């Protein structure tokens, strides 16, 4: 049985690092797949647990030259009686997957642990302590985010090295420039000046740049070459060339400032990149920050405050106005309005009362609520959303494949170009002036260094994952969940949207729309109840008779009539002698009068004339409404029309899809006449009527082949890209058949939907927002890839032709990846 784990990786700097870690993990026996993401710095590994374990995976990552971020926990343990208890607890903790080390001391009554935060949480560790019969006491304060702490430590280290680099490099650079421009006297060219420059350059080379040497060694040991190799080679050539001149063995110009500036500028770029990369995961941090820290529960009749992690299924939880709901549950007492905008994107508060579900992390606005906890910990909607977003961010988009293929051979090709550049300039370069400061060898060497340091595999590696991270995060904030980066990419290419009618365009709940009495019809004004009292009595009386009969019916249409009468506050009578006639209607005696409610066949069978209502019946049916005749004491007195009403926002949603240049199709089981009437109301382009539930997937396949009977191919892909929008469970085959399946209105069951895209709210306008977000993300990815390739394609030849000074080359290289990350971050501010 396969198992999947996510590991937080440290020490990666470019796309080659990603390839090295992936290759290393795949070499491990039992590993099925390994996907490494440079932007999120995580590896998702699928493996056979009987053949390989977590320690083997961590060892394999470390052997590849990288690390796995680990958290530390220090817990106070109660009820430890002797050393045997300590050993027993230690064993229990070490059995937990994700716990790397555990030490329990009976004298200090403490447990110290090292653990992988993406595999096991502190709450699960405390639960394991409780299961062993002991009690873990929190040290106070919120549990640390171990992974975030490791990333912050990495950024602090980058900053420290940058500051050291600047302290030594800036004076060295200005001294060297001033000396070259003759601003100092001849003393600046004395031998001791060279030694002073070496004194300043050496700490930069081997302390500030030490990481590049270590990274280069590990990469070469693993049979690959990465950015570290290029930087180490480029800076070392300049540094080592200068040594014989400093030692007085050769005459010439020293390039110690060049080596120092290269390392310091690249360190600056890496520091800015690390800070910007941290902001790409802001959306996840924001979602995590929504969680309530504590919950007020009722246990054994007493009210107590406990950490949210310790709420159990079945607990009664109290939430006061203005407080965050801690976990998912069902209201048992109280009424309130709850702001769910942080999860669904819907701005209006939702009314909650007994029996209504509540979602953890949403905000209770008005009244006091008491609810029963139904989902806690990793099962809550918020936890599922965070997990889905993290999985999407860790996956690879198809558009990234080209960048990965280029990155795999990029560094060896750059080294080859650098060597050819050296050979070209040394053997075939134009002759230098007689009084030139440099010789042919030095000139060739400078151009070789420029080629090595201008090349930037980082920008290519970051182009796609940073945009995907920001795009999926922004989607989560709007209640749009992309389950993979492939879904995010595909949604941007959609040009046909197929909508399931019931529950997507319409409410899926029939309601009374018209009441016609003796040929004169009146639109039902149930939407605007202000004028209800002015309706003619005959209408209310007709409705009262029909609803009284339907009290005994279980038919959805009968329930709609009964619901309308109840809404109007009509007093219903008990029916006597209720009879249901299949395919015709129902009849009963109400207040001593014979009442029949049914179709034309029922009235004709009884010989009741329609009293001029036939044209009204035809008109109502042409408007996609089900018309039911009501006869009282043998006379047809009127018609009541029932229809599935449109959802709020359906018309605007379809208009918006049209404005975006998309064709809209509707799938329904209704007859063509009814389907076309609904399609006309909302502006549907393609109507697929009389479709059985099991035939929806086949209809989606037909839409995909719609292009004049042939599915044309553009760049190896079909020109028709179909998105299917449905409820995610009943429409699973159709959603799977579509190029992009979009499950709508899944509410808290976000993980249940079979679709790669999930809209938490039931608002159809979310479809347009999802497509627009995908298009904007795809545009950012293309801009990033264009810049990454354009930069290298233009500037590597420029450096090879001698147009770039190595220091300028280092500056350009340092800021190329910062540009890519910053461009991705623009998505956060884009209005969707």
HUMO-V104639 format. One record per run of one state. SS is the DSSP state (H for helix, E for strand, C for the rest). FROM is the first residue (numbers start at 1). LEN is the number of residues. Records with the same first field share a line. If there is no record, write none. Layout:
# HUMO-V104639
SS = FROM-LEN / FROM-LEN
This chain:
# HUMO-V104639
C = 1-1 / 11-4 / 28-3 / 38-4 / 49-5 / 64-3 / 69-2 / 79-4 / 96-3 / 106-4 / 116-6 / 132-3 / 138-8 / 181-5 / 190-1 / 209-1 / 222-5 / 247-9 / 281-1 / 290-4 / 300-2 / 311-5 / 320-4 / 325-3 / 334-2 / 340-1 / 345-5 / 353-4 / 359-4 / 365-4 / 376-1 / 380-1 / 395-3 / 429-11 / 455-2 / 478-2 / 483-2 / 492-4 / 501-1 / 503-3 / 518-2 / 524-5 / 535-2 / 551-5 / 568-8 / 582-3 / 591-2 / 599-1 / 607-7 / 623-3 / 633-2 / 647-3 / 660-3 / 668-4 / 683-3 / 689-4 / 705-2 / 710-3 / 715-2 / 719-3 / 727-5 / 738-2 / 745-12 / 760-5 / 801-5 / 830-3
E = 2-9 / 31-7 / 42-7 / 67-2 / 71-8 / 99-7 / 110-6 / 135-3 / 294-6 / 302-6 / 316-4 / 324-1 / 328-6 / 336-4 / 350-3 / 357-2 / 363-2 / 369-7 / 480-3 / 496-5 / 502-1 / 506-12 / 520-4 / 576-6 / 585-6 / 593-6 / 626-7 / 635-12 / 663-5 / 686-3 / 713-2 / 717-2 / 722-5 / 740-5 / 757-3
H = 15-13 / 54-10 / 83-13 / 122-10 / 146-35 / 186-4 / 191-18 / 210-12 / 227-20 / 256-25 / 282-8 / 308-3 / 341-4 / 377-3 / 381-14 / 398-31 / 440-15 / 457-21 / 485-7 / 529-6 / 537-14 / 556-12 / 600-7 / 614-9 / 650-10 / 672-11 / 693-12 / 707-3 / 732-6 / 765-36 / 806-24
